[in-house]
Amino acid sequence: MKLKPSLLMAAMLVAGSFAVPALVEAAAAAPTDHSYTATLQPMNAKAIGFSTTGEATFKIHGDDLTIDIKVKGSPPNLTHWQHFHGLKGQMAATCATPAADTNGDGFVDLIETEPASGTTMVPFDDMPAKMDVAHGDYPKASADGSYHYHKVVSVKELSAAFAKAFDGQALNLDKRVLLIHGVADDTKLPATVKSLGPIPAQVTLPIACGKIE
């Protein structure tokens, strides 16, 4: 049965009234272009004898998040864990200062960064969206203590994994800090330097931090 022109036009208008909001909603949900940077400043430099610095960029284009982390002055020939850390909710994380050394042992350990920097969130390893902090393949510094980490990941994939791990939270990169970790296994640390569970403190000791902006 053919519709009369007037009925056909009405049907098109009704359909359009549903289609337009759907298109608006889809456009709002799509990733948009953004660029973020972090300037890495040394942590625990006097205690470990290395002044680690660097720059990081996070560029979102469509569904691609391109991550570049350039580090220099780190303990050489060593694999360095690196993650962004953050606080729950809408509070913005900051880098812990020397004042965070609440037990006075001369080191700001991972646990002491938590009031300012929050918890470990996304690992910058071979597969960030896998969210496997303890078992990822992290970059290794060269003999001069430098390295360049480069990775492109899906924003949607990483966002979904992040929301699942952190009670529906969004990535909110501008509320996070980037932490670089790690000193040599034979580095002597006081027993008061704490880590997470069975992970050695040498692996998680922060050596650089930068606010993502």
C-alpha positions in Angstrom: 0.0 0.0 0.0 1.4 3.4 -1.0 1.3 6.3 1.5 -0.3 9.6 0.5 2.3 12.3 0.1 1.0 14.1 3.2 1.3 10.9 5.3 4.7 10.1 3.8 6.0 13.6 4.8 4.6 13.2 8.3 6.3 9.8 8.7 9.6 11.4 7.6 9.2 14.2 10.1 8.5 11.7 12.9 11.5 9.6 11.9 13.7 12.7 11.8 12.6 13.7 15.2 14.1 10.4 16.5 17.2 10.4 14.2 18.5 13.9 15.1 18.8 13.3 18.8 20.4 9.9 18.1 23.0 11.6 15.8 23.7 14.3 18.4 24.1 11.7 21.1 26.5 9.6 18.9 28.5 12.7 18.1 28.8 13.6 21.7 30.1 10.2 22.6 32.7 10.1 19.8 36.3 10.9 20.9 37.4 14.4 20.0 40.9 15.7 19.4 42.9 16.7 22.5 46.5 17.1 23.4 48.0 16.8 26.9 51.6 17.2 28.2 53.5 16.4 31.3 56.9 17.7 32.3 58.7 15.1 34.5 60.6 16.4 37.5 63.0 14.3 39.6 61.9 12.4 42.8 64.2 11.0 45.4 67.2 12.3 43.4 69.5 12.9 46.3 68.7 9.6 47.9 69.3 7.5 44.7 72.0 9.6 43.0 70.0 10.1 39.7 68.1 13.1 38.6 65.4 11.8 36.3 63.6 14.2 34.0 61.6 14.1 30.8 58.6 15.0 28.7 55.4 13.2 27.9 52.6 13.9 25.4 49.2 12.3 25.0 47.4 13.1 21.8 43.9 12.0 21.0 42.8 12.0 17.4 39.6 10.1 16.7 39.9 6.8 18.5 43.7 6.9 18.6 45.5 7.9 21.8 49.2 8.4 20.9 51.5 8.3 23.9 55.1 9.5 23.8 57.2 9.5 26.9 60.8 10.6 26.7 63.0 10.1 29.8 66.6 10.9 30.6 68.8 10.6 33.6 67.2 7.5 34.9 69.1 4.5 36.4 70.7 3.0 33.3 70.2 -0.5 31.8 67.0 -0.9 33.8 63.4 -1.6 33.1 61.2 1.2 34.4 57.6 0.9 35.4 55.5 3.9 34.4 51.9 4.6 35.0 49.4 7.4 35.4 48.1 7.7 38.9 45.0 9.4 40.1 42.5 10.1 42.9 39.0 8.7 42.9 36.1 11.0 41.9 36.7 14.4 40.4 39.7 15.5 42.5 42.9 16.2 40.5 46.1 14.4 41.5 49.4 16.2 42.1 53.0 15.1 42.4 54.1 14.4 45.9 56.7 16.7 47.3 59.6 15.9 49.7 57.2 16.7 52.6 55.4 13.5 51.7 58.2 11.6 53.4 56.2 11.2 56.6 58.4 8.6 58.2 61.5 10.7 57.7 63.6 7.9 56.1 64.8 10.2 53.3 62.7 8.6 50.6 59.2 9.3 49.3 58.0 5.8 48.6 55.1 4.7 46.5 52.7 4.5 49.5 53.7 8.0 50.6 52.7 9.4 47.3 49.1 8.2 47.6 47.5 11.2 49.4 48.7 13.6 46.6 48.9 11.3 43.6 46.3 8.6 44.3 46.5 5.0 43.2 48.2 3.3 40.2 45.8 3.3 37.3 47.0 2.8 33.7 50.3 1.1 32.9 52.3 2.5 30.0 53.7 -0.9 28.9 53.2 -3.0 25.8 49.4 -3.3 26.3 48.0 -0.4 28.4 44.4 -1.4 27.8 45.1 -4.8 29.4 45.5 -2.9 32.7 48.0 -5.5 33.9 50.2 -3.3 36.1 52.4 -6.0 37.5 53.1 -8.1 34.4 53.4 -5.7 31.5 56.5 -5.2 29.3 57.8 -1.8 30.3 60.6 0.2 28.6 64.3 -0.3 29.4 66.7 2.6 29.8 69.9 2.6 27.7 73.4 2.9 29.1 73.0 6.7 29.4 69.7 6.4 31.3 67.4 7.5 28.5 64.5 5.9 26.7 61.6 6.8 24.5 58.3 5.0 24.9 55.8 5.3 22.0 52.4 3.6 21.8 49.1 4.1 20.0 46.0 2.7 21.8 42.3 2.8 21.2 40.6 5.4 23.3 37.4 3.4 23.4 39.2 0.2 24.4 41.2 1.9 27.1 38.2 3.9 28.4 36.1 0.7 28.7 38.9 -1.2 30.6 39.5 1.8 32.8 35.8 2.2 33.7 35.6 -1.5 34.5 38.6 -1.3 36.8 37.6 2.0 38.5 33.9 2.0 39.1 32.8 3.7 35.9 35.3 6.6 36.0 36.4 8.4 32.9 40.1 8.6 31.9 40.2 12.4 32.7 43.9 12.7 31.7 44.1 16.3 33.0 43.4 15.0 36.5 46.2 12.5 36.5 50.0 12.4 37.1 52.6 10.4 35.3 55.0 8.5 37.6 58.3 6.8 36.6 59.6 4.1 38.9 62.6 2.0 39.6 66.1 1.7 40.8 68.6 -1.1 40.5 67.9 -4.3 42.4 71.0 -4.0 44.5 70.1 -0.4 45.7 70.0 -0.5 49.5 66.8 0.9 50.8 65.7 1.3 54.4 63.1 -1.3 55.6 60.8 1.6 56.0 60.5 2.2 52.2 57.2 0.5 51.4 55.8 -1.0 48.2 52.7 -2.8 47.1 52.3 -6.4 48.3 55.3 -8.6 47.4 56.7 -6.2 44.8 60.2 -5.1 45.8 60.5 -1.4 46.8 63.3 -1.0 44.3 60.8 -1.7 41.5 58.1 0.8 42.6 60.2 3.6 44.1 59.2 6.9 42.3 62.1 8.5 40.4 60.1 11.2 38.5 56.7 12.7 38.3 54.8 15.1 36.1 51.3 16.6 36.2 49.3 15.8 33.0 47.9 19.1 31.7 
